Amino acid sequence: MDSSKVVKAVLLITVAVLFLVTSIISLVSASNIISETAKTYILKVERCEFEPLARSLESGVQPEELPDPERGCKIDYNQTKRELADSIAMLIIALPIALFTYRKLFKIYKD
């Protein structure tokens, strides 16, 4: 086998793997953007958190008599904005690399 064919094959495999990885990252980040947007702004899904109450160890109150911790449910727009920002950042980085490697892959393959 000619050394130029070996180099071309290794380059083709490397670019193909890079294309596959960046394509998967782009798909995951795009689906995360759609999911977070739909959950928060379209479906108005609330995130519930338990807020434990401070209890004194010295009080003579039985555990059965203590009130349950309060459950706070609200739509957390700030968390959604953070997750959207992370997903958009991944998409901005991965999508151009995927497009570049796609073009490069077929250019190498045709030669």
C-alpha positions as CSV (number, residue, x, y, z in Angstrom):
1,M,0.0,0.0,0.0
2,D,1.3,3.4,-0.9
3,S,2.2,5.8,1.9
4,S,0.1,8.6,0.5
5,K,-3.0,6.3,0.5
6,V,-2.3,5.4,4.2
7,V,-2.0,9.1,5.1
8,K,-5.2,9.8,3.2
9,A,-7.0,7.0,5.0
10,V,-5.8,8.1,8.4
11,L,-6.8,11.7,7.6
12,L,-10.2,10.6,6.3
13,I,-10.9,8.5,9.5
14,T,-9.7,11.4,11.8
15,V,-12.0,13.9,10.1
16,A,-14.9,11.5,10.1
17,V,-14.5,10.9,13.8
18,L,-14.3,14.6,14.4
19,F,-17.4,15.2,12.3
20,L,-19.3,12.5,14.2
21,V,-18.4,13.9,17.6
22,T,-19.2,17.5,16.7
23,S,-22.5,16.4,15.1
24,I,-23.5,14.6,18.2
25,I,-22.6,17.6,20.4
26,S,-24.6,19.9,18.1
27,L,-27.7,17.6,18.2
28,V,-27.5,17.3,22.0
29,S,-27.2,21.0,22.5
30,A,-30.0,21.8,20.0
31,S,-32.3,19.3,21.7
32,N,-31.5,20.7,25.1
33,I,-32.4,24.2,23.8
34,I,-35.7,23.0,22.5
35,S,-36.4,21.0,25.6
36,E,-35.6,23.8,28.1
37,T,-37.6,26.4,26.0
38,A,-40.6,24.1,25.8
39,K,-40.6,23.2,29.4
40,T,-40.2,26.7,30.7
41,Y,-41.8,29.1,28.3
42,I,-44.4,27.0,26.5
43,L,-45.5,24.4,29.1
44,K,-44.7,26.4,32.2
45,V,-43.3,23.5,34.1
46,E,-42.6,24.3,37.8
47,R,-39.6,23.2,39.7
48,C,-40.4,22.2,43.2
49,E,-37.9,22.4,46.1
50,F,-38.3,21.5,49.7
51,E,-37.3,24.2,52.2
52,P,-36.5,22.5,55.5
53,L,-37.6,24.2,58.7
54,A,-35.1,24.9,61.4
55,R,-35.9,22.7,64.4
56,S,-34.6,23.0,67.9
57,L,-33.1,19.9,69.4
58,E,-33.8,21.0,72.9
59,S,-37.6,21.5,72.5
60,G,-39.8,18.8,73.9
61,V,-41.8,18.5,70.8
62,Q,-42.4,15.1,69.4
63,P,-41.3,14.5,65.7
64,E,-44.9,13.7,64.8
65,E,-46.0,17.1,66.0
66,L,-43.5,19.1,63.9
67,P,-44.8,20.7,60.7
68,D,-43.8,19.3,57.3
69,P,-41.2,21.2,55.4
70,E,-42.6,23.7,53.0
71,R,-42.6,22.9,49.4
72,G,-41.9,25.8,47.1
73,C,-42.9,25.4,43.5
74,K,-42.2,28.1,40.9
75,I,-41.0,28.5,37.4
76,D,-37.3,29.0,37.6
77,Y,-36.5,31.3,34.7
78,N,-32.9,31.9,35.8
79,Q,-32.0,28.3,35.8
80,T,-33.5,27.9,32.3
81,K,-31.5,30.9,31.1
82,R,-28.3,29.3,32.4
83,E,-29.0,26.0,30.7
84,L,-29.9,27.8,27.5
85,A,-26.7,29.8,27.6
86,D,-24.7,26.6,28.1
87,S,-26.5,24.9,25.2
88,I,-26.1,27.9,22.9
89,A,-22.4,28.1,23.7
90,M,-21.9,24.4,22.8
91,L,-23.9,24.9,19.6
92,I,-21.9,27.9,18.6
93,I,-18.7,26.0,19.0
94,A,-19.7,22.6,17.7
95,L,-21.9,23.5,14.7
96,P,-19.3,25.3,12.6
97,I,-16.7,22.6,13.3
98,A,-19.2,20.0,12.2
99,L,-20.0,21.9,9.0
100,F,-16.3,22.4,8.3
101,T,-15.4,18.8,8.9
102,Y,-18.4,17.7,6.7
103,R,-17.1,19.7,3.8
104,K,-13.5,18.6,4.4
105,L,-14.6,15.0,4.7
106,F,-16.3,14.9,1.3
107,K,-13.4,16.9,-0.3
108,I,-10.9,14.3,1.0
109,Y,-13.3,11.4,0.0
110,K,-13.6,12.7,-3.6
111,D,-9.9,13.1,-4.1
